[in-house]
Amino acid sequence: MTERIISDMQKTMMLCSGSVNRALAEGIAQELSVSLSNMKHEKFANGEIYARYVDSVRGADVFIVQSVCAGNGYDVNDALMELLIMADAAHRASARSVCAVITHYGYARQERKAAPREPITARLVADLVEKAGVDRVIAIDLHQDAIQGFFSVPVNHMTAMPIFVDYYKNKGFDPEKLCVVSPDVGRAKAAKKFQTLLDSDIAIMHKDRPRHNQSEITALIGDVNGKICIINDDMIDTAGTLCAAADTLMTRGAESVYVCATHGLFSGPAFERIENSKIQEVVVTDAVPVPLERQNGKIKVLSIAPLVAKTIDCVYTNDSVSKLFD
């Protein structure tokens, strides 16, 4: 068993990984100079999930890294169930505390009732996570900030925006030609922060969703003529919205279109749509696993392991998390 001990506080950290995004968990462990705790993960013949801590977790501060999305043979529901089972197992094994490091929060798009008789599944997931024995949550770029309020336990809501800001600054673009584009009104506040950090112009799109996984760009506010446009979003699913947005921007005279998003889900025809689109480049993070064979061409993946590792370290040592963004 590999553990990290702060002698004056008599605390022990144990970093554990779910099955979906082990590569990210290994990166976080490397940043923290620890090894991942030994876990036994299995699926029964009927699809039921099994997880067991091989080493004792009694009195330890357990951090469970899991992306609630599809990956490594798991679907989003498998990933959520495995997270709940790992939390329950740690709680029942007398862990001192259990922190769920949810790098992608599944069901986050169902955070409100948009039509009669709809569920608020994001709240249901929060209830399940707490019921499983989680004492704290670390999340990355929730679809809506208000999801933090669904929890009664502390939530550290981190953002990958500084990673994207550094990336685009290092590309050497002329700030006067840059324009940050919000893909919808709901992302306008985040786009404003992004624009301020890049010292660029800003534009806002308006879209309608006639049905799930389908959207239409209906308006564009702002001048993008001759601009290098950067569309910033929290996730990319089927990429239909992004490709439509890129077409609109190029039609309005944009010089080129770049896209950055924290969570690259890339469902269905997403990769093909992006490859055949007018988008110059799509940058995502490894908060969601992206197959290695797809990390070429227009797709680039940046790591959030350093950010998550620093957050975990601050939580573990009772240090300020907000200082990471000062």
Protein Blocks (a to p, Z undefined) as FASTA:
>chain_A
ZZdddfklopacdddddfklmmlmmmmmmmnopacddddddddfkopacdddfbacehia
cddddddddeehiafklmmmmmmmmmmmmmmnopabdcdddfbaghklmmbcfbghiacf
klmmmmmmmmnopabdcdehifblklmmmpcbdcddddfklmmmmmmmmnopafklgccd
dfbfklmmmmmmmmmmnopaddddddddfbghiacdfbdcdjfehiacddddfbdcklmm
mmmmmmmmmmnopabdcdddfblnkgajlmmmmmmmmbfbdcddfkbccdfklmghjbcc
ddfklmmmmmmmmmmnopafklmmZZ
